[in-house]
Amino acid sequence: MKIDRLIGILSILLQEEKTTAPELAERFEVSRRTINRDIEDLCKAGIPIKTAQGTGGGISIMDGYRMDRTILSSKDMQMILAGLRSLDSVSGSRYYSQLMEKIQTGSSEFISGRDSMLIDLSSWYKGSLALKIEVIQSAIENRRIIRFKYYAPSGESNRRVEPYYLVFQWSSWYVWGWCLERKDYRLFKLNRMDCVVETDRGFLCRDVPMPDLSNEKIFPGGIKVKALFTPNMKWRLVEEFGPNCFTETDDGRLLFSADYTDMENLVTWLMTFGAKVEVLEPEEVRDIIRRNAEEILKIYGGLGK
């Protein structure tokens, strides 16, 4: 990606007194002509770069304009590398690991201490996830439509999407784009996507809005839930909703109160607790769980006879 290469070149120029176009071309695996264009772009952006031909020549930042590398502290560099490592955890190529090597080149004495933050964004689906992310990243960069099969609660469908953003939110990966089938912007969960393909059909970039991923927008609530949980389920309530989502009753049970958005997700979540929860409100949820229990009993009722 050009912007990453420009940042990488600038980082090298800030850390080293002088470099050459062949050295930069080899390091970034591009031609000398590409490096020369990159240097021109950096100059147009206001970076005071000078070049000198012949023996002892090279590329450097003009004297008097050099930024002190300590503008980034050792901790700052460690956080940057932690972020790159997190992206590398879902990468299907060596791009981010190579970028880390480039940043660390000549900076070993600047980065002190040991790593203190390890982030893995891959989840259990790293094998398939990395490939999907790589295809979608390529399609975003090339401005090409992606095609895939999507599995949603409402059923299966084939979609064609103009991809604009890869999003990591709520412990999952999503792609935000314009859906040609729905004629609107949509958020698609990567784990529900299959057969993701970058087509050869391009698209003109829209004035795309940033996805509104606030809890108020995605989870507007509307379903008032009250339920009693057994004491040994406290760890799950704390993990999923925080320590202030319940109060302890006189008999030791946990009175849980929350605002939920989706009835199906609510029932599914409650049923994972089995007999360790009793729903108090709403009555509709009690009825659904009762009917589900009756259906389950029909299936397993004959066991042990």
TORLUM-822145 format. One line per 5 residues: number of its first residue (from 0); their letters; for each residue y, z, x of N, C-alpha, C. Coordinates in nm, 3 decimals, padded with zeros to 5 digits. Each point is the difference from the previous one (the first is absolute). Layout:
! TORLUM-822145
NUM = a = Y:Z:X:Y:Z:X:Y:Z:X | ...
//
This chain:
! TORLUM-822145
0 = mkidr = -00.118:00.000:00.084:00.118:00.000:-00.084:00.125:00.000:00.089 | 00.097:-00.086:-00.029:00.114:-00.017:00.088:00.081:00.127:00.015 | 00.027:00.071:-00.109:00.083:00.119:00.008:-00.065:00.105:00.089 | -00.133:00.011:-00.006:-00.070:00.095:00.086:00.012:-00.041:00.146 | -00.007:-00.131:00.024:00.012:-00.048:00.138:00.140:00.025:00.054
5 = ligil = 00.102:-00.021:-00.082:00.137:00.026:00.042:00.021:00.147:00.035 | -00.056:00.087:-00.085:00.010:00.144:00.027:-00.073:00.034:00.130 | -00.116:-00.063:00.020:-00.077:00.025:00.121:00.075:-00.045:00.125 | 00.063:-00.117:-00.006:00.078:-00.051:00.113:00.117:00.093:00.030 | 00.070:00.043:-00.104:00.113:00.090:00.018:-00.046:00.132:00.061
10 = sillq = -00.116:00.050:-00.044:-00.053:00.124:00.055:-00.026:-00.013:00.149 | -00.057:-00.115:00.041:-00.028:-00.023:00.142:00.130:-00.008:00.080 | 00.099:-00.069:-00.055:00.127:-00.014:00.072:00.072:00.134:00.015 | -00.018:00.089:-00.096:00.062:00.132:00.008:-00.071:00.090:00.101 | -00.129:-00.029:00.023:-00.077:00.086:00.089:-00.007:-00.053:00.142
15 = eektt = 00.012:-00.130:00.019:-00.014:-00.060:00.132:00.133:-00.060:00.045 | 00.024:00.003:00.131:00.124:-00.057:00.055:00.006:-00.150:-00.023 | -00.114:-00.065:00.015:-00.001:-00.147:-00.008:-00.141:-00.048:-00.032 | -00.008:-00.110:-00.072:-00.128:-00.065:-00.025:00.022:-00.150:00.003 | -00.104:-00.079:-00.022:00.013:-00.145:00.003:-00.062:-00.059:-00.126
20 = apela = 00.038:-00.123:-00.029:-00.054:-00.069:-00.118:-00.151:-00.018:00.009 | -00.055:-00.040:00.118:-00.147:-00.012:00.008:-00.071:00.133:-00.025 | 00.057:00.111:00.051:-00.062:00.131:-00.023:00.000:00.034:-00.149 | 00.112:-00.025:-00.067:00.008:00.028:-00.143:-00.093:-00.091:-00.079 | -00.008:-00.125:00.040:-00.087:-00.096:-00.070:-00.146:00.044:00.009
25 = erfev = -00.040:00.047:00.119:-00.138:00.046:00.018:-00.026:00.127:-00.079 | 00.097:00.091:00.001:-00.019:00.128:-00.068:-00.010:-00.018:-00.151 | 00.080:-00.089:-00.056:00.001:-00.018:-00.146:-00.084:-00.120:-00.046 | -00.067:-00.066:00.097:-00.092:-00.109:-00.032:00.068:-00.113:-00.078 | 00.118:-00.039:00.049:00.073:-00.113:-00.059:00.049:-00.089:00.116
30 = srrti = 00.063:-00.110:-00.032:00.049:-00.092:00.103:00.134:00.048:00.056 | 00.036:-00.054:00.119:00.131:00.033:00.059:00.113:-00.049:-00.090 | -00.023:-00.113:-00.066:00.104:-00.052:-00.089:00.027:00.098:-00.114 | -00.108:00.060:-00.054:00.018:00.100:-00.106:00.078:00.121:00.051 | -00.031:00.046:00.122:00.072:00.113:00.058:00.147:-00.035:00.018
35 = nrdie = 00.030:-00.121:00.046:00.140:-00.042:00.018:00.075:00.002:-00.133 | -00.068:-00.044:-00.108:00.064:00.004:-00.133:00.021:00.144:-00.044 | -00.097:00.087:00.032:00.014:00.142:-00.036:00.120:00.062:00.072 | 00.017:-00.033:00.128:00.113:00.054:00.075:00.133:-00.048:-00.060 | 00.005:-00.127:-00.042:00.120:-00.053:-00.067:00.029:00.076:-00.129
40 = dlcka = -00.106:00.030:-00.077:00.017:00.074:-00.125:00.052:00.141:00.026 | -00.050:00.064:00.106:00.048:00.134:00.034:00.147:-00.005:00.041 | 00.038:-00.103:00.072:00.142:-00.015:00.039:00.088:-00.020:-00.123 | -00.048:-00.082:-00.095:00.076:-00.022:-00.124:00.015:00.128:-00.080 | -00.099:00.090:00.015:00.004:00.127:-00.073:00.091:00.102:00.068
45 = gipik = 00.062:-00.040:00.114:00.096:00.089:00.066:-00.057:00.078:00.116 | -00.125:-00.026:00.041:-00.058:00.069:00.115:00.049:-00.071:00.126 | 00.068:00.069:00.090:00.058:-00.065:00.120:-00.103:-00.028:00.108 | -00.072:-00.110:-00.015:-00.106:-00.036:00.094:00.053:-00.104:00.099 | -00.036:00.017:00.125:00.036:-00.100:00.101:-00.126:-00.055:00.065
50 = taqgt = 00.005:-00.126:00.039:-00.112:-00.064:00.067:00.049:-00.058:00.132 | -00.087:00.001:00.098:00.033:-00.055:00.132:-00.116:-00.086:00.048 | 00.031:-00.117:00.054:-00.100:-00.093:00.048:-00.030:00.025:00.148 | -00.113:-00.055:00.047:-00.031:00.004:00.142:-00.067:00.127:00.045 | -00.013:00.012:00.132:-00.066:00.115:00.059:00.077:00.128:-00.032
55 = gggis = -00.070:00.100:-00.046:00.064:00.126:-00.036:00.067:-00.001:-00.136 | -00.013:-00.114:-00.070:00.061:-00.010:-00.132:-00.088:00.063:-00.106 | 00.043:-00.014:-00.124:-00.078:00.055:-00.110:00.087:00.029:-00.120 | -00.053:00.079:-00.090:00.068:00.034:-00.126:00.026:00.149:00.000 | 00.121:00.040:-00.034:00.035:00.142:-00.003:00.115:00.021:-00.096
60 = imdgy = 00.024:00.127:-00.032:00.117:00.036:-00.081:00.118:00.022:00.094 | 00.116:-00.050:-00.037:00.118:00.004:00.088:00.035:00.143:00.041 | 00.042:00.013:00.126:00.041:00.131:00.051:00.114:00.056:-00.084 | -00.005:00.129:-00.023:00.104:00.064:-00.079:-00.030:00.006:-00.147 | -00.102:-00.075:-00.040:-00.037:-00.001:-00.142:-00.139:00.057:-00.022
65 = rmdrt = -00.066:00.043:00.108:-00.137:00.050:-00.014:-00.002:00.128:-00.081 | -00.086:00.002:-00.100:-00.018:00.121:-00.080:-00.090:00.096:00.075 | 00.030:00.127:-00.010:-00.084:00.102:00.062:-00.129:00.010:-00.079 | -00.114:-00.016:00.069:-00.127:00.005:-00.070:-00.023:00.137:-00.066 | 00.073:00.102:00.044:-00.019:00.132:-00.059:00.059:00.008:-00.141
70 = ilssk = 00.056:-00.114:-00.049:00.041:-00.001:-00.140:-00.122:00.027:-00.088 | -00.117:-00.032:00.054:-00.127:00.036:-00.064:-00.064:00.109:00.084 | -00.026:00.113:-00.063:-00.064:00.110:00.071:-00.150:-00.024:00.011 | -00.066:00.083:00.080:-00.146:-00.009:00.011:-00.064:00.019:-00.137 | 00.052:00.093:-00.079:-00.054:00.023:-00.135:00.020:-00.124:-00.088
75 = dmqmi = 00.119:-00.065:00.013:00.025:-00.122:-00.077:-00.104:-00.105:00.031 | -00.030:-00.020:00.129:-00.098:-00.100:00.039:-00.140:00.036:-00.051 | -00.033:00.128:00.002:-00.131:00.042:-00.051:-00.012:-00.029:-00.148 | 00.109:00.019:-00.076:-00.004:-00.028:-00.143:-00.012:-00.150:-00.027 | 00.069:-00.082:00.082:-00.011:-00.144:-00.014:-00.143:-00.046:00.026
80 = laglr = -00.060:00.054:00.105:-00.138:-00.036:00.032:-00.097:00.049:-00.107 | 00.028:00.118:-00.059:-00.085:00.050:-00.108:00.004:-00.095:-00.119 | 00.120:-00.052:-00.030:00.012:-00.096:-00.109:-00.075:-00.129:00.028 | 00.008:-00.048:00.124:-00.073:-00.121:00.037:-00.151:00.022:-00.005 | -00.045:00.119:00.042:-00.143:00.029:-00.007:-00.049:00.001:-00.145
85 = sldsv = 00.086:00.051:-00.091:-00.040:00.003:-00.141:-00.016:-00.141:-00.055 | 00.089:-00.092:00.040:-00.013:-00.139:-00.043:-00.121:-00.066:00.066 | -00.029:00.039:00.123:-00.116:-00.055:00.070:-00.130:00.039:-00.070 | 00.001:00.114:-00.072:-00.122:00.047:-00.066:-00.043:-00.092:-00.115 | 00.092:-00.084:-00.050:-00.036:-00.093:-00.107:00.018:-00.145:00.043
90 = sgsry = 00.018:-00.021:00.129:00.022:-00.135:00.049:-00.133:-00.069:00.030 | -00.008:-00.126:-00.034:-00.120:-00.077:00.030:00.010:-00.071:00.133 | 00.110:00.022:00.073:00.018:-00.064:00.130:00.044:00.105:00.101 | 00.030:-00.043:00.122:00.045:00.091:00.105:00.152:00.000:00.012 | 00.069:-00.050:-00.102:00.145:-00.015:00.011:00.070:00.132:00.030
95 = ysqlm = -00.028:00.104:-00.082:00.072:00.126:00.017:-00.040:00.072:00.128 | -00.126:-00.011:00.039:-00.042:00.063:00.125:00.069:-00.069:00.118 | 00.015:-00.133:-00.006:00.071:-00.072:00.105:00.148:00.037:00.002 | 00.058:00.018:-00.121:00.140:00.040:-00.007:00.021:00.137:00.061 | -00.095:00.091:-00.023:00.010:00.133:00.061:-00.007:-00.009:00.152
100 = ekiqt = -00.087:-00.087:00.050:-00.011:-00.018:00.144:00.131:-00.052:00.058 | 00.066:-00.091:-00.072:00.127:-00.056:00.047:00.109:00.108:00.004 | 00.004:00.083:-00.103:00.101:00.105:-00.005:-00.023:00.103:00.109 | -00.128:00.031:00.024:-00.033:00.103:00.099:00.014:-00.049:00.143 | 00.004:-00.134:00.018:00.012:-00.054:00.135:00.128:00.048:00.065
105 = gssef = -00.014:00.064:00.111:00.117:00.048:00.073:00.063:00.124:-00.058 | -00.064:00.062:-00.102:00.059:00.116:-00.065:-00.087:00.124:00.013 | -00.106:-00.007:00.079:-00.092:00.113:00.007:00.070:00.127:00.047 | 00.099:-00.015:00.091:00.069:00.119:00.048:00.099:00.053:-00.104 | 00.033:-00.084:-00.097:00.098:00.038:-00.102:-00.066:00.076:-00.115
110 = isgrd = -00.129:-00.032:-00.027:-00.071:00.063:-00.110:-00.079:00.118:00.054 | 00.044:00.121:-00.034:-00.067:00.120:00.049:-00.072:00.069:-00.115 | -00.092:00.090:00.035:-00.072:00.074:-00.102:-00.116:-00.081:-00.056 | -00.075:00.062:-00.089:-00.117:-00.063:-00.058:00.029:-00.041:-00.144 | -00.080:-00.091:-00.053:00.016:-00.043:-00.139:-00.021:00.118:-00.094
115 = smlid = 00.085:00.010:-00.099:-00.012:00.112:-00.094:-00.018:-00.047:-00.144 | 00.004:-00.131:-00.022:-00.012:-00.052:-00.136:-00.094:-00.121:-00.001 | -00.107:00.010:-00.078:-00.096:-00.109:-00.014:-00.006:-00.041:-00.146 | 00.026:-00.128:-00.028:00.006:-00.050:-00.137:-00.096:-00.117:-00.014 | -00.091:00.011:-00.095:-00.095:-00.109:-00.029:00.023:-00.046:-00.143
120 = lsswy = 00.046:-00.124:-00.016:00.032:-00.054:-00.132:-00.114:-00.082:-00.059 | -00.115:00.001:00.064:-00.104:-00.096:-00.037:-00.086:00.042:-00.118 | -00.012:00.130:-00.028:-00.087:00.051:-00.106:-00.146:-00.039:00.027 | -00.086:00.012:-00.102:-00.142:-00.031:00.016:-00.025:-00.150:00.003 | 00.101:-00.081:-00.033:-00.022:-00.143:-00.017:00.057:-00.082:00.116
125 = kgsla = -00.005:00.058:00.122:00.066:-00.065:00.114:-00.051:-00.141:00.023 | -00.132:-00.022:-00.012:-00.055:-00.132:00.027:00.064:-00.109:-00.084 | 00.004:00.019:-00.130:00.058:-00.101:-00.089:00.151:00.009:-00.007 | 00.053:00.120:00.017:00.144:00.020:-00.013:00.079:-00.071:00.109 | -00.048:00.009:00.124:00.071:-00.062:00.112:00.013:-00.151:-00.020
130 = lkiev = -00.106:-00.064:-00.048:00.003:-00.145:-00.022:00.100:-00.036:-00.109 | 00.001:00.077:-00.109:00.095:-00.028:-00.110:00.144:00.015:00.049 | 00.027:00.106:00.076:00.136:00.023:00.050:00.042:-00.114:00.092 | -00.092:-00.045:00.085:00.031:-00.109:00.092:00.033:-00.129:-00.076 | -00.078:-00.031:-00.104:00.024:-00.121:-00.080:00.135:00.010:-00.072
135 = iqsai = 00.028:00.116:-00.059:00.124:00.017:-00.076:00.121:-00.002:00.093 | -00.011:00.064:00.118:00.110:-00.005:00.097:00.032:-00.143:00.040 | -00.104:-00.077:00.025:00.019:-00.141:00.037:00.068:-00.077:-00.112 | -00.044:00.025:-00.124:00.058:-00.072:-00.115:00.147:00.039:-00.020 | 00.033:00.127:00.021:00.140:00.044:-00.013:00.086:-00.069:00.105
140 = enrri = -00.050:-00.004:00.124:00.076:-00.061:00.109:00.016:-00.150:-00.021 | -00.106:-00.067:-00.049:00.004:-00.145:-00.019:00.054:-00.042:-00.135 | 00.032:00.100:-00.087:00.049:-00.029:-00.135:-00.098:-00.090:-00.074 | -00.126:00.049:-00.005:-00.102:-00.075:-00.073:-00.063:00.088:-00.107 | -00.040:-00.063:-00.109:-00.061:00.070:-00.113:-00.139:00.048:00.038
145 = irfky = -00.036:00.121:-00.044:-00.137:00.048:00.018:-00.074:-00.010:-00.132 | -00.131:-00.014:00.011:-00.086:-00.010:-00.118:-00.111:00.103:00.014 | -00.032:00.069:-00.109:-00.105:00.102:00.007:-00.052:00.032:-00.139 | -00.114:00.068:-00.002:-00.058:00.051:-00.124:00.038:00.146:-00.010 | 00.045:00.041:-00.118:00.048:00.138:-00.016:-00.079:00.074:-00.106
150 = yapsg = -00.039:00.123:00.033:-00.077:00.085:-00.090:00.090:00.113:-00.049 | 00.032:-00.001:-00.129:00.088:00.101:-00.059:-00.072:00.066:-00.117 | 00.050:00.115:-00.047:-00.063:00.064:-00.116:-00.009:-00.091:-00.122 | 00.094:-00.095:-00.011:00.000:-00.091:-00.114:-00.099:-00.115:00.016 | -00.057:-00.015:00.121:-00.096:-00.107:00.023:00.027:-00.076:00.129
155 = esnrr = -00.079:-00.104:00.025:00.013:-00.081:00.121:00.089:-00.120:-00.027 | 00.071:-00.044:00.103:00.085:-00.118:-00.015:00.023:-00.064:00.136 | 00.031:-00.128:-00.001:00.037:-00.072:00.122:00.152:-00.008:00.006 | 00.056:00.037:00.114:00.145:00.006:00.013:00.049:-00.086:00.116 | 00.122:-00.052:-00.017:00.073:-00.067:00.106:00.134:00.072:00.012
160 = vepyy = 00.034:00.039:00.122:00.115:00.088:00.020:00.084:-00.048:00.119 | 00.132:00.006:-00.017:00.092:-00.016:00.113:00.015:00.139:00.064 | -00.059:00.024:00.117:00.004:00.135:00.058:00.131:00.027:00.074 | 00.055:00.120:-00.019:00.125:00.035:00.067:-00.011:00.127:00.084 | -00.074:00.100:-00.047:-00.010:00.125:00.075:-00.143:00.054:-00.003
165 = lvfqw = -00.045:00.051:00.114:-00.119:00.083:00.005:00.048:00.144:-00.010 | -00.063:00.078:-00.088:00.047:00.135:-00.029:-00.115:00.099:00.019 | 00.027:00.109:00.073:-00.096:00.110:00.008:00.058:00.116:-00.078 | -00.064:00.036:-00.110:00.052:00.104:-00.089:-00.118:00.067:-00.070 | 00.013:00.131:-00.027:-00.104:00.074:-00.072:-00.137:-00.016:00.067
170 = sswyv = 00.000:00.000:00.134:-00.122:-00.009:00.081:-00.074:-00.133:-00.014 | 00.068:-00.104:-00.047:-00.064:-00.131:-00.017:00.097:-00.111:00.039 | -00.055:-00.119:00.024:00.080:-00.118:00.034:00.018:-00.089:-00.123 | 00.120:-00.058:-00.010:00.034:-00.089:-00.111:00.076:-00.121:00.055 | 00.004:-00.107:-00.079:00.088:-00.113:00.029:00.094:-00.017:-00.119
175 = wgwcl = 00.128:-00.016:00.030:00.104:-00.019:-00.102:00.044:-00.145:00.004 | -00.007:-00.067:-00.114:00.038:-00.140:-00.002:00.018:-00.053:-00.140 | 00.036:-00.128:-00.006:00.023:-00.068:-00.128:-00.132:-00.063:-00.045 | -00.051:00.046:-00.115:-00.125:-00.050:-00.055:00.027:-00.126:-00.081 | -00.061:-00.112:00.039:00.022:-00.126:-00.070:-00.063:00.001:-00.138
180 = erkdy = -00.105:00.080:-00.020:-00.064:00.007:-00.131:00.082:00.084:-00.098 | 00.059:00.110:00.047:00.076:00.090:-00.089:00.149:-00.028:00.001 | 00.045:-00.088:00.090:00.143:-00.035:00.010:00.086:00.125:00.018 | -00.044:00.088:00.087:00.074:00.124:00.023:-00.048:00.061:00.132 | 00.079:00.097:00.050:-00.041:00.071:00.121:-00.109:00.101:-00.034
185 = rlfkl = -00.100:00.007:00.086:-00.112:00.089:-00.022:-00.040:00.069:00.131 | -00.064:00.116:-00.015:-00.053:00.076:00.112:-00.152:-00.004:-00.010 | -00.067:-00.058:00.099:-00.145:-00.015:-00.003:-00.064:00.088:00.107 | -00.102:00.075:-00.039:-00.070:00.089:00.092:-00.101:-00.081:00.080 | 00.005:00.010:00.133:-00.085:-00.083:00.084:-00.148:00.028:-00.022
190 = nrmdc = -00.036:00.125:-00.029:-00.141:00.031:-00.020:-00.057:-00.063:-00.127 | 00.087:-00.047:-00.089:-00.045:-00.067:-00.122:00.004:-00.152:00.014 | 00.042:-00.048:00.116:00.011:-00.143:00.024:-00.123:-00.051:00.075 | -00.046:-00.119:-00.036:-00.115:-00.059:00.067:00.029:-00.148:00.024 | -00.064:-00.054:00.104:00.015:-00.143:00.033:00.147:-00.037:00.020
195 = vvetd = 00.070:00.078:00.081:00.142:-00.024:00.025:00.016:-00.118:00.095 | 00.076:-00.100:-00.043:00.016:-00.123:00.077:00.148:-00.036:00.009 | 00.044:-00.037:00.119:00.134:-00.058:00.016:-00.010:-00.149:-00.026 | 00.064:-00.047:-00.105:-00.008:-00.141:-00.036:00.097:-00.081:00.087 | -00.007:-00.132:-00.014:00.094:-00.086:00.074:00.124:-00.032:-00.085
200 = rgflc = 00.012:00.068:-00.113:00.115:-00.022:-00.088:00.112:00.097:00.035 | 00.112:-00.053:00.041:00.114:00.084:00.036:00.084:00.037:-00.121 | 00.099:00.087:00.023:00.092:00.038:-00.108:00.136:00.033:00.059 | 00.103:-00.018:-00.081:00.136:00.035:00.039:00.020:00.149:-00.025 | 00.052:00.068:00.100:00.017:00.145:-00.009:00.100:00.035:-00.111
205 = rdvpm = -00.042:00.084:-00.092:00.086:00.046:-00.109:00.091:00.112:00.048 | 00.100:00.030:-00.081:00.084:00.118:00.025:-00.078:00.121:-00.052 | -00.103:00.035:00.074:-00.100:00.096:-00.048:00.053:00.143:00.006 | -00.017:00.077:-00.107:00.041:00.140:00.004:-00.103:00.084:00.074 | 00.044:00.108:00.061:-00.093:00.093:00.062:-00.081:00.067:-00.111
210 = pdlsn = -00.129:00.022:00.023:-00.079:00.068:-00.104:00.047:00.143:-00.021 | 00.016:00.039:-00.124:00.038:00.138:-00.033:-00.127:00.083:-00.007 | -00.026:00.077:00.104:-00.124:00.077:00.008:00.024:00.148:-00.023 | 00.110:00.033:-00.065:00.028:00.140:-00.029:-00.099:00.053:-00.103 | -00.027:00.129:00.006:-00.093:00.060:-00.095:00.047:-00.019:-00.143
215 = ekifp = 00.134:00.003:-00.020:00.054:-00.014:-00.135:-00.029:-00.138:-00.058 | -00.003:-00.103:00.089:-00.025:-00.136:-00.046:-00.149:-00.026:-00.020 | -00.081:00.040:00.098:-00.143:-00.030:-00.003:-00.076:00.098:-00.089 | 00.044:00.127:00.002:-00.068:00.103:-00.078:00.100:00.068:-00.093 | 00.042:-00.069:-00.105:00.105:00.054:-00.088:-00.044:00.119:-00.085
220 = ggikv = -00.129:00.030:-00.002:-00.047:00.113:-00.081:-00.015:-00.036:-00.146 | 00.013:00.100:-00.085:-00.012:-00.023:-00.144:-00.119:00.069:-00.063 | -00.102:00.032:00.080:-00.117:00.070:-00.053:00.002:00.143:00.055 | 00.030:00.095:-00.085:00.007:00.140:00.040:-00.141:00.059:00.003 | -00.042:00.047:00.115:-00.136:00.048:00.017:00.000:00.150:00.028
225 = kalft = -00.090:00.071:-00.069:-00.026:00.140:00.030:-00.151:00.017:00.006 | -00.046:00.067:00.106:-00.144:00.018:00.018:-00.028:00.126:00.079 | -00.117:00.059:-00.024:-00.044:00.119:00.072:-00.110:-00.037:00.098 | 00.022:00.034:00.127:-00.096:-00.030:00.105:-00.063:00.129:00.051 | -00.123:-00.011:00.045:-00.065:00.116:00.060:00.066:00.030:00.135
230 = pnmkw = -00.003:00.127:00.045:00.069:00.039:00.124:-00.042:-00.080:00.122 | -00.127:-00.043:00.007:-00.046:-00.071:00.119:00.050:-00.143:00.009 | 00.082:-00.044:-00.098:00.061:-00.132:00.005:00.146:00.007:00.047 | 00.041:00.116:00.045:00.139:00.017:00.045:00.034:-00.096:00.114 | -00.094:-00.019:00.094:00.027:-00.087:00.115:00.031:-00.143:-00.041
235 = rlvee = -00.068:-00.049:-00.105:00.026:-00.137:-00.044:00.136:-00.012:-00.066 | 00.036:00.098:-00.081:00.130:-00.005:-00.066:00.113:00.007:00.102 | -00.016:00.086:00.101:00.102:00.010:00.105:00.009:-00.130:00.078 | -00.116:-00.057:00.034:-00.002:-00.124:00.078:00.065:-00.115:-00.075 | -00.024:-00.011:-00.131:00.042:-00.117:-00.075:00.136:00.017:-00.070
240 = fgpnc = 00.036:00.126:-00.033:00.125:00.020:-00.073:00.091:00.108:00.060 | -00.046:00.069:00.102:00.082:00.103:00.061:-00.028:00.139:-00.058 | 00.045:00.104:00.071:-00.033:00.138:-00.041:00.075:00.050:-00.123 | 00.097:-00.076:-00.050:00.079:00.046:-00.115:-00.039:-00.067:-00.130 | -00.117:-00.069:-00.001:-00.039:-00.074:-00.120:-00.079:00.087:-00.098
245 = ftetd = -00.028:00.126:00.035:-00.080:00.084:-00.088:00.046:00.146:00.011 | -00.044:00.078:-00.100:00.019:00.145:00.003:-00.137:00.064:-00.026 | -00.022:00.115:00.057:-00.128:00.069:-00.017:00.003:00.084:-00.128 | -00.103:-00.014:-00.082:-00.010:00.076:-00.124:-00.069:00.134:00.026 | -00.006:00.085:-00.102:-00.060:00.133:00.015:-00.148:-00.007:00.038
250 = dgrll = -00.070:-00.103:-00.048:-00.143:-00.010:00.031:-00.027:-00.075:00.130 | 00.107:-00.031:00.075:-00.016:-00.066:00.130:00.004:-00.151:-00.003 | -00.005:-00.058:-00.120:00.006:-00.145:-00.007:00.142:-00.050:00.029 | 00.011:-00.129:00.030:00.127:-00.059:00.042:00.054:-00.087:-00.114 | 00.117:00.037:-00.053:00.063:-00.076:-00.107:00.086:-00.110:00.063
255 = fsady = -00.047:-00.123:-00.014:00.063:-00.116:00.062:00.088:-00.073:-00.100 | 00.122:-00.037:00.041:00.091:-00.075:-00.086:00.058:-00.117:00.081 | 00.002:-00.118:-00.061:00.052:-00.118:00.070:00.039:-00.108:-00.101 | 00.075:-00.096:00.050:00.040:-00.118:-00.077:-00.080:-00.117:00.055 | -00.077:-00.067:-00.085:-00.082:-00.112:00.046:00.047:-00.129:-00.064
260 = tdmen = -00.029:-00.113:00.067:00.047:-00.129:-00.049:-00.109:-00.080:-00.071 | -00.119:-00.002:00.059:-00.106:-00.088:-00.049:-00.115:00.082:-00.058 | -00.033:-00.024:-00.125:-00.103:00.076:-00.069:-00.137:-00.021:00.066 | -00.034:-00.123:00.034:-00.131:-00.028:00.059:-00.017:00.071:00.134 | 00.104:-00.007:00.084:-00.007:00.068:00.129:-00.009:00.151:-00.017
265 = lvtwl = 00.071:00.052:-00.099:-00.003:00.143:-00.025:-00.140:00.046:-00.038 | -00.063:-00.070:-00.094:-00.135:00.037:-00.044:-00.099:-00.012:00.116 | 00.011:-00.109:00.078:-00.090:-00.018:00.114:00.015:00.115:00.099 | 00.124:00.039:00.027:00.025:00.109:00.094:-00.058:00.132:-00.051 | 00.023:00.031:-00.127:-00.049:00.125:-00.056:-00.152:00.006:00.001
270 = mtfga = -00.065:-00.113:-00.025:-00.146:00.000:-00.007:-00.065:00.019:00.137 | 00.077:-00.021:00.108:-00.058:00.027:00.132:-00.021:00.149:00.023 | 00.061:00.084:-00.084:-00.018:00.145:00.014:-00.119:00.051:-00.080 | -00.059:-00.086:-00.083:-00.116:00.041:-00.078:00.033:00.118:-00.090 | -00.086:00.104:00.004:00.017:00.118:-00.085:00.098:00.102:00.058
275 = kvevl = 00.069:-00.037:00.109:00.092:00.093:00.064:00.143:-00.012:-00.052 | 00.017:-00.074:-00.109:00.131:-00.012:-00.062:-00.016:-00.003:-00.152 | 00.095:00.062:-00.069:00.008:-00.008:-00.146:00.138:-00.050:-00.037 | 00.007:-00.115:-00.064:00.128:-00.058:-00.040:00.050:00.072:-00.125 | 00.125:00.042:00.004:00.063:00.063:-00.115:00.085:-00.100:-00.078
280 = epeev = 00.075:-00.080:00.070:00.087:-00.101:-00.061:00.003:-00.123:00.091 | 00.016:-00.119:-00.061:00.007:-00.030:-00.142:-00.139:-00.010:-00.065 | -00.003:00.011:-00.130:-00.125:-00.003:-00.074:-00.073:-00.133:00.020 | 00.076:-00.108:00.016:-00.060:-00.133:00.019:-00.088:-00.003:00.125 | 00.044:00.068:00.106:-00.078:00.003:00.123:-00.129:00.078:-00.021
285 = rdiir = 00.008:00.110:-00.073:-00.120:00.078:-00.032:-00.102:-00.087:-00.075 | 00.049:-00.078:-00.096:-00.089:-00.085:-00.078:-00.066:-00.108:00.087 | 00.078:-00.061:00.090:-00.056:-00.105:00.086:-00.108:00.057:00.091 | 00.029:00.117:00.060:-00.098:00.062:00.089:-00.126:00.040:-00.077 | 00.018:00.048:-00.124:-00.115:00.038:-00.081:-00.087:-00.123:-00.029
290 = rnaee = 00.063:-00.110:-00.034:-00.077:-00.123:-00.029:-00.070:-00.050:00.127 | 00.070:00.006:00.114:-00.061:-00.041:00.126:-00.122:00.086:00.033 | 00.013:00.132:-00.025:-00.111:00.091:00.027:-00.119:-00.031:-00.090 | 00.028:-00.036:-00.124:-00.108:-00.035:-00.091:-00.073:-00.126:00.046 | 00.077:-00.099:00.049:-00.061:-00.123:00.049:-00.084:00.027:00.124
295 = ilkiy = 00.051:00.086:00.089:-00.075:00.036:00.120:-00.130:00.072:-00.038 | 00.009:00.088:-00.100:-00.117:00.073:-00.043:-00.107:-00.093:-00.056 | 00.043:-00.109:-00.067:-00.096:-00.097:-00.053:-00.080:-00.063:00.113 | 00.069:-00.022:00.113:-00.065:-00.065:00.114:-00.094:00.095:00.071 | 00.045:00.123:00.020:-00.077:00.095:00.081:-00.071:00.107:-00.084
300 = gglgk = 00.016:-00.007:-00.132:-00.057:00.104:-00.083:-00.151:00.009:00.008 | -00.067:-00.112:00.033:-00.147:-00.001:00.004:-00.056:00.050:00.130 | 00.087:00.026:00.100:-00.050:00.045:00.129:-00.062:00.139:-00.012 | -00.109:00.022:00.067:-00.063:00.132:00.004:-00.094:00.025:-00.113 | -00.013:-00.093:-00.094:-00.091:00.022:-00.114:-00.142:-00.037:00.039
//
